[in-house]
Amino acid sequence: IYEHGLMSQYITCWREGDFVSWRGPFGGFPYKPKKFGELLMLCSGTGLAPMIPILTSVTDNEDDETFVTLVVCFRTFKHIYMKNFLQEQARFWNVRLFYVFSQEQSLENLPMSYKNSKIGRINSTFLEMVLGTCRRKPYTLICGSVSFTDDMIHMVNELGHNKDSIFSF
């Protein structure tokens, strides 16, 4: 939740168990099946929202063989939105999920495997490791706060990806 976030004013009213629905457009991102070999999704907090319809578009279409690497950043495990949905998506053969927790104390206490988790913030070393595990040259989607988005664009560019392979919401 961001102090002046466009959706934050609505999300702060939600309670566990509330039913919320939304649909595209995908924030101006024209997703077409099979257009990209791999999508690298970097999102923080509510920045997960525009990634969901794109992710489900890939996993709902068995003819779409796009790989998806989703890196989601939250304060702690309990702050993860749509935990069950994310875990279900991570079971698809073409989806990988990484968690980054900025305020979690220990990964060992999490009620899940923490193999693909990190405490702290995304840094160049972590991002380079994630990029190194991508199976195809990724097209990068970024959504989060202005500072998160700026930092991710800067890091991805420093790691050799040009601005034509990056989309920020």
N, C-alpha and C positions, 0 to 999 in steps of 0.2 A: 504494500500500500504506500502510495506516495502522497505527500502533503498536498500537492497541486495536480495530482494525476487525473486524467480525464475520466477514467473508470473508477478510480479509488472512492469517489464520493458515493457510488452505488454499491461497490463491493463491501465497504465498511458496514453496510446495513444487512448483509447476508449473515445467516446463522447456519450452523451445521445442520444438514438435512434439507435446507432450502433447495428448490428445484430451479435451475437457471438454464435458459436456452438462448443460444445465439447462432448466427450463421454468417457466411461471408457477406460482403466480399472479403478477401484475405488481406485487407489493408493495402490494396493496390498491387499485391504480388500476383502476377498471372501464372498460377501453377498449371502446368500441363503434364499429364502422365508421361513418363519415359523421357522427358526433356533433359533431365539432369541424371548423371550417373549416381551422384550422392548429394544429399542435402545435409549440411552441417547447421543445426539450429542452436544458436546461443541465446538463452533467454534468462531473464531475472524477474522473479516474482510474477506479477500479473502480465509480464511480457510473454508468458506461456500461452496466453489466450489466442493470439493469431496463429500460433504454431499448430494448435489442435486441429483445425479443419484441414490444414495441409497434411499433417501426419495421418489423419484418418482417411484422407483421400488416397494416400499411398497404400495404407494397410487394408482398406476396403476393396481395392481393385487388385485382384490376384494376377492380372496381366501386367501390373506396374512393378517393375523390378528395381525401382529406385532404392538405394540404400539411404537410411536416415540415421544420423548420429545426433542425438538430442542431449545438449548440456543445459541443465536447469539449475539455477541458483536460488537458494532460499536461506533464510536466517538459520533455521533449525529443521530437523525432521518433522516436527509437529506443524511447521508452517507450510508444508508441501500441499499445494492445491491438487486435487484429483489424483491422490496417491494410487488408488486401485486402478484407475484408467491408465496411468503411466506404467504401472507394473504389467498390466495386460498388453499394452502396446510393445513393451520391451520383450515380450515372448515371441514376437514375430521374427522370422529368420533374417529380415533385412533392417531391423531396428536395434540400435544400441542406445543405452541411457546412462548418462553420467550425472551425478549429483554433486553440487558444490555448496557447502554449508558455511556461511560466514560466521555464525555464532555457536555452532555445535561444539561441545566440549570434547567428545570422543566418538570415534566411529565404532568402537567395539560395543557400545551400548545400544546401537541401532537395532531395531527388530527386523533387519533385512541384511542381505549381503552388502558389504561396503567395499567390495572389490573395485567398483567404478565410482568411488566417492572421494571427495577431498574436503578438508577443512580449510577455510580461508577464503580467498577470492581467486578468480581465474587470473593466472599470470602467464607470461610468455612460455615458461617451461611447461606448464600444464597444457596450454593450448597447442604447443608444438608436439607434445606426446599424443594428444587427441588427433591432431591432423595426421600424425605419422601412422595412426592405426586406421585411418580412412581407407576403404578398399578401392575407391576411385577418387579422382580429383573433385573435391566438393564445391558446390555452390553454397555460399554462406548466408544464412538468414539471421538477423539480429533484432532483438526487441527487449527493451528494458528502459530504465531511466536514461535521461540524456547523457549523464556521465558514463553509465555502463555502455551504452551504444557507442559513444565516442571512443572509449577505451578499447572495446572489442574491434572496432574498425581499424584503429591504430595498430593493435597487435596483429590482426590478420594480415594487414598490409605489410608490416615488418617481417612477417613470416613468408612473404613472397606471393601472396594472393593479390591480384590487381582489383581495382574498384569495380571492374565489369563482372566480377564473380561474387559480389557482395550486395545484399539487399537489406536495408534497415527499415523497420516499420515506424 
